[in-house]
Amino acid sequence: MVKKSRSPVTYAKMKGIISYFAALIREKKHGSTDLLQKLGTRIPVYQHNMDSECFLRPEASLSDESAAAAQCLASTAQELQKSQVSAADFDYLRVIGTGSFGKVLLAKYKKNNRYYAVKVLQKHIIMEKEAEGNIMCERNVLVKTLNHPFLVRLHFSFQTKERLCLVLDYASGGELFHHLQKERVFREPRARFYAAEMASALGYLHSLHIIYRDLKPENILLDSEGHVVLTDFGLCKEGIAGRTTTKTFCGTPEYLAPEVLQQHEYDRTVDWWGLGAVLHEMLYGLPPFYSADRMKMLGNIIYQPLVLKAGVSKGGRDFLKGLLNKDRAKRLGAKRDMLPDQLCRPEPCRGPFFSISTTSFLLG
């Protein structure tokens, strides 16, 4: 067998690649929260006795024969809690977030006086943007991840004629993004602690054959005790077990792995690249390979070697090098993922998380 050499990348080809991504980025700036929507791709999802038509169609448009299907979302709520809930069961206090499909409201549940984040999605916007797959994927992942401390939990779900409502944990600490903006960088013990909790959450998703694909500071919340809570599962991909791969182009430019940018097949290791990108930003103030020129940045991610400045411990730099390896087969976590028996709430005083020998990852 003769191994074929890869053809060289010409300037014209590189310019075409960068122009393609630049166009997507410009589209993103005009209202899209992610690149997937602009590519118009659909994510296949497990049905769980609910299809996207049933989930999104207003009740008034259903025939008598399909009236039972209109209760599919309410049935989801029954799976989570025996008592039915509706919009009238909450006092809505203020808007705490906005997105492409609606708003997130801080609300108090009248029956127990507890606070929740109610994600209110507009059905007509979801249909216009052909994003039913994203919404269904988010719902499916939420149902599967009820018992992990670092993943947002779904408590109730219900629908009205025009809206879908997901009642989630309220993370009062806000977005990690805002804390980073305010403080610029985190000291290493703090960054190490957040990274450990993110790794635990990602490893748990992988154990369910789910890849997250959109790890970034905006999707990382902090709860009242300062622990990480990952949210927004619209770009997750289900059914990725072992060495299974996928090829859908999606994510946020600064945190995309090189294989995604090159439109190659990729696997769960894109999440470990994402962890490396977020950790780099926490320690150095910017994502790796960052440039104000987006086209240059995308080229840097694909071709430029990783350069880590001083100011971070050798263990921290080694850990970043392992996560940000451009070869996904050699990336930290490729041979052995997060070990199930280590999916626990880490404590910041338990030892040097950045020491490769004490992490739950093993290099082959």
N, C-alpha and C positions, 0 to 999 in steps of 0.2 A: 504494500500500500504506500502510495506517495502522498505525503502531506502537502496540500496546496498552500502556498504562501498567500497571505492577505494582500490584496491590492492596495497600493498607497492611497492616502486620502489627499486629493487635490485641493487647491485653494477654492476652485469653483464649487466642489462638492461640500467643503466645509462652510462656505458662504451660504450655500443653499440650505444646509442643516440649520445654521444659526438664524437665517431669515425666517425659516419655518417656525422655529420656537419663538422668535421675536414677535411674529404675528399673533401667536397664541397668547403671549404675555400682554400685548396691547389689548386683545379681546378681554383678557382677565381684568384689566384696569377699568373696563366699561361695564362692570356690574356682575361678572361671574366670579364666584368664590373659588372655583377650581377649574383646571384645564379640561377635566373630563367632560364637563357640560358642553364646552365648545367643540369637542371632538364628536359629540353626539353618540357616544358609545353606550351600550347597555350592559349592565353587570348581571349575569345569570344568578339567580338566587334560589334557595330552597323555598318551597311553597308554604310549609307549615299550615296547611289548610286555608291559605289565603293567597289570592293572586292580586296583582296590582290593579286590575280593573275593579274588582270588588272593593279594594282598599280605597280607591280614589273616586269612584263614581258617586255623585250625590244621591241620597236615598230617594229623592223625588223622581229620579229618572229610571228607577228600577221597575221591572214588571213584577206581578205577584209571584211568579214562579221563582224569581231570583231575590225575593224580599229577604229570605233567610241569609243570603250571602251579604246583604247590606249590614248585617250585624257582626261581620267578621272581625272588625277592629274591637268591638265591644267584647267579643269572645276572647280576644287576646288579653283584654283587661281581666276577664274572668280567670284566665290561666294564672295570672299573677296574684289576684286577690278575689275572693268570692263576692264581695260587695261590688255592685256596679257604681261607677262614678260618672259625673257629667260636668259640664262647664259651670253649672250653678253650685257645685260643691266647693268652689274655691273663691277666695277673695283675692282679686288681682291688684297688686300693689304698685309695681313699676316695671318698665322695660329694662332688662339687664343685658340684652344682646339683640343684634339684628343679623339677618342673613339673606341669601338669595330667595328663599321660599317663605319667609315670614319673620317672626320675632320670638324672642325668649322672654317670658314674663316671670317675675318673682311673685309667687302666689302662696297664700296660706290655706291649707286644707281645713275646712270648717270642723270636721269630725275629730281631729286630733290637735289642731292648732300648730301643726308643723309646717315649715316652709319648704317649698319645692320650686324647681325651675320648670316652667311649663313651656315646652317648645310648640309654638302654634304655626302650622304650615298651611299655606294657601293652596287648595287643590288645583285651582285654575293655573297658577304659576308653575306648579309641578308638571302639569299636563303640557303647557306651552313649551317648557324647556325639555320635555321628554325625559324627565328625571325620575320616572316611577321606579326604575331599577335601583337607583341610589337610595331612595326612601325605604323601599322594601328591604334592602340590604341592611340599612341602619336598624330598622325594626327587628330583623332577624338576629343581628348580633347582640342587640340590647337584651333580647329574650334569653340568649345563651350565656350572657356574662353577668348574671345577677349576683354572684357570690364572690367576686374578687374585689378586694379593698381599694384598688387603684384604677378601677374602671367605673364610669358613671353607671348608676342603676336606673332601670325603668320600673316605676312603681305602679303606674296606671296608664292606660291609653283609651282614648275615646274620640269620636268624630261628630261633627255637625254637618250640615248640608254643604258648607263651603270650606271647612277647615279640618285638619287632622291635628290632634293634640297628644303630645307625649309628655308625661309627668315624670321628671327626672330628679335626681339628687340636686340640691342646691349647694354649690361649692362657694362658700362665702369668701374664700381667699382670693378669688378672681383669677385672671389668666396669668400664667407664667410670663407671657409676653409683656404685660404691663410692668411687672416687677423688674424684668430685664431692662426695659426702657428707662425705668427710674434709676436703677443702680448700675447700669452699663455692663458690669461683670459680677459674678458671684465668687466668693472665696471657695477654695477647692473642697472643703468639707461639705458645704452646702450643695455645690454642684454634684458631688459624689453621691450624696443622699438622694437627690432627685433622680439621678441617673439609675441608681439601684432600683427605685420604685418603678420607673419607666420600663426598665429591663424585665422586672417581674410581671408587669402588665402585658408587655409584648410576648413574653414567653408563654403566658397563660393563653393569649389569643392563638398563638401558634399551636399549642396543645389541642385546641379546638379546630385546627386546620383553617385558621383565619389569618390573613395578613392585613395589617393596618393601612399602610401605604401613604399616610398623610401626617406623620409625626412632625409637629412644629410647635413653637411656643404658644401660638394662638389656640391650639387644641389641647393644651395641658393646663388644667385648672388646679387650684389648691383648695383643700377643704379647710374647715375652721381650725384644725390642728396642724395645718401646714403640710399635709400629705398630698401627694400627686393624685389627680383624678383625670384620666384620659377621657375625652368626649369626642363627639362627631365621628360617627362610623360610616358615613355615606360613601367613602371611597374604599372600604374594606372589600376584600375578595375572599369568598368562602371556598371550601373544597381544595385548599392548597396543602396537601399532606406530603411529608417526606421531601423528595426531590421534584415534586410537581411544579410546573412553571406556568406562567401566564405572560401576556404581552401587551395588555391594555396600557396606553399611555395616560397617566394621570398623576396628580400630585401638585406640589408647590415648587417652583423653579429652584429656589435656594437650597432645597433639601432633597432634590432628586438624585438618585444613584446614577452613575454613568451608564449602566446597562439600560436603564429606562430611557434616558436621553437618546441613546443610540438605537432605540426601538428593538433591542434584543429581547430574548426570553429572559425572564427573571423569576426569582422565588422569594421565600420569606426573608432572605438576607437583605432585601431592600429596607426592611425595618431596622436592621442593625446599622446600616449606613445612616438611616434617619436619626437613630440614637446618637451616632457619632457626630452628625451635623449639629444637632441640638446641644450636645455636650460641648462641642467646640465653641458654639455661640455663648454658652454660659461661662466658659472659662476665658475666652478671648474677646468677647464682645461682638463678634460677627460670625456668620456661618463660614465653613471652610471654602476656599476658592472664591470668596465673595469679590465682586466688582460692581461699582455703580453702573458700569456698562453691562447690561444684561447679556448681550451677545457674547462679550468677552468672558463673562462669568460661566456661561454654559460651555464654552470652549475649554475653560480652565478645569471644570469638573471632569470633562472627558479626557483631557490630555496632560494637564500640568501635574507634576508631582506634589505631594503634600509636604508643606513646610510648616513646622511648628516652632514658634518662637519660645524664648525662655519665659519663666514666670509660672510654669506649671511643672509639677514634679515629674521625674522620669517615669514613674508608674502611670501617671495620667497621660503622658505623651505616648507611651507604649500602648495604652488602652485605645487611645484615639487612632493610632496607626493601624491597630488591628481592626477597628470598626470601619475605618475609611480606606480600606484596601480596595482599589479599583477592580481587582479580580474577585468576583463574588465567590469563586470556589475556594479562595484563600482567606476570605473575610472572617473575622472573628464571629463565631456562631454558625459557620457553614457546615462544619463536620458534626458538631454537637450543639444543639440548641439549649435554651434555658432548661435546666433540669427540674422536673416536676416537684421533687422534694425540697427545692429551694425557693418555691413560690410562696414566700412568706413576707411579712412586713419587716423590712430591714430596720435596724437601729443604727444611728450615726456613730455610735461608739464601739461597734463590734469589730472594727479592724479595717485595714486598708482595702477598700473595695477595688481600687485600681490595680492591686497586685493580681496579675493574671492567674497566679496559682490559687487565689482565693475567690475568683469569680466562678459563676456557674457555667462559663463558656470554656471549651477546650479547643485548642488549636490542634489540627491534625498533623 
